[in-house]
């Protein structure tokens, strides 16, 4: 009787860890897409945030809790935070990703 609950807990924990890795990969891809949208010469922080929201909505698997795109004169910083689907009630590990990149400059 003890073996079944232990095996189910182990199985669900493995699934939860896999979902966290998937959510982290999704957040990283969303942040990179947002960075690409915000760093172009005509881009803005709002463009980056809209791109991130659209990417996550189309892909699914991550509930965004915070999106912050900071576009300065020379660099863009994108921070994405979210929560993955919770399978095990006691494991709540948020996903946080930050990416940086230079602003595109047109020379000529």
C-alpha positions as CSV (number, residue, x, y, z in Angstrom):
1,X,0.0,0.0,0.0
2,X,2.9,2.4,0.6
3,X,4.6,1.7,-2.7
4,X,1.8,3.1,-5.0
5,X,1.7,6.6,-3.4
6,X,5.5,6.8,-3.4
7,X,5.7,5.8,-7.1
8,X,2.9,8.2,-8.0
9,X,4.7,11.0,-6.2
10,X,8.0,10.2,-7.9
11,X,6.3,10.1,-11.3
12,X,4.4,13.3,-10.8
13,X,7.6,15.0,-9.6
14,X,9.4,13.9,-12.7
15,X,6.5,15.3,-14.8
16,X,6.7,18.6,-12.8
17,X,10.4,19.0,-13.4
18,X,9.9,18.3,-17.1
19,X,7.2,21.0,-17.3
20,X,9.5,23.4,-15.5
21,X,12.2,22.8,-18.1
22,X,9.7,23.2,-20.9
23,X,8.4,26.5,-19.3
24,X,12.0,27.8,-19.0
25,X,12.7,27.0,-22.6
26,X,9.5,28.7,-23.6
27,X,10.3,31.8,-21.5
28,X,13.8,32.0,-23.0
29,X,12.4,31.8,-26.5
30,X,9.7,34.4,-25.8
31,X,12.3,36.7,-24.2
32,X,14.6,36.3,-27.3
33,X,11.7,37.1,-29.6
34,X,10.8,40.1,-27.5
35,X,14.5,41.2,-27.6
36,X,14.6,40.9,-31.4
37,X,11.4,43.0,-31.7
38,X,12.6,45.7,-29.3
39,X,16.2,46.0,-30.5
40,X,15.6,46.9,-34.2
41,X,16.0,50.5,-35.2
42,X,12.2,51.1,-35.4
43,X,11.4,48.9,-32.4
44,X,10.2,49.9,-28.9
45,X,9.7,48.3,-25.5
46,X,5.9,48.0,-26.3
47,X,6.7,46.0,-29.4
48,X,8.9,43.7,-27.4
49,X,6.2,43.2,-24.8
50,X,3.5,42.6,-27.4
51,X,5.7,40.0,-29.2
52,X,6.3,38.1,-26.0
53,X,2.6,38.0,-25.1
54,X,1.7,36.8,-28.6
55,X,4.4,34.2,-28.6
56,X,3.4,32.7,-25.2
57,X,-0.3,32.8,-26.2
58,X,0.4,30.9,-29.4
59,X,2.7,28.4,-27.8
60,X,0.9,27.8,-24.4
61,X,2.3,26.1,-21.3
62,X,3.3,29.2,-19.4
63,X,1.2,31.7,-17.5
64,X,3.0,35.1,-17.7
65,X,3.2,36.9,-14.3
66,X,5.6,39.7,-15.4
67,X,7.1,41.0,-18.6
68,X,9.6,43.9,-18.5
69,X,11.3,45.3,-21.6
70,X,13.7,48.1,-20.9
71,X,15.1,49.7,-24.1
72,X,17.9,52.2,-23.5
73,X,20.0,54.1,-26.0
74,X,22.4,51.3,-26.5
75,X,21.0,48.1,-24.9
76,X,17.8,46.3,-24.4
77,X,17.0,44.1,-21.4
78,X,14.1,41.7,-21.4
79,X,12.8,39.9,-18.3
80,X,10.1,37.3,-18.4
81,X,8.6,35.7,-15.4
82,X,5.9,33.0,-15.4
83,X,4.4,29.9,-13.8
84,X,4.1,26.5,-15.4
85,X,1.3,24.1,-15.0
86,X,1.4,22.7,-11.4
87,X,1.0,18.9,-11.2
88,X,2.4,18.4,-7.7
89,X,0.6,20.7,-5.3
90,X,3.7,21.3,-3.1
91,X,6.1,22.1,-5.9
92,X,5.8,25.7,-7.1
93,X,8.9,26.8,-8.9
94,X,8.5,30.0,-10.9
95,X,10.3,30.6,-14.2
96,X,12.5,33.7,-14.5
97,X,14.6,34.5,-17.6
98,X,16.6,37.7,-18.5
99,X,18.2,38.4,-21.8
100,X,20.3,41.4,-23.0
101,X,21.3,42.7,-26.4
102,X,22.5,45.8,-28.2
103,X,20.1,48.2,-30.0
104,X,20.4,48.0,-33.7
105,X,22.3,50.9,-35.2
106,X,22.0,52.0,-38.8
107,X,25.4,53.3,-40.0
108,X,25.8,54.9,-43.3
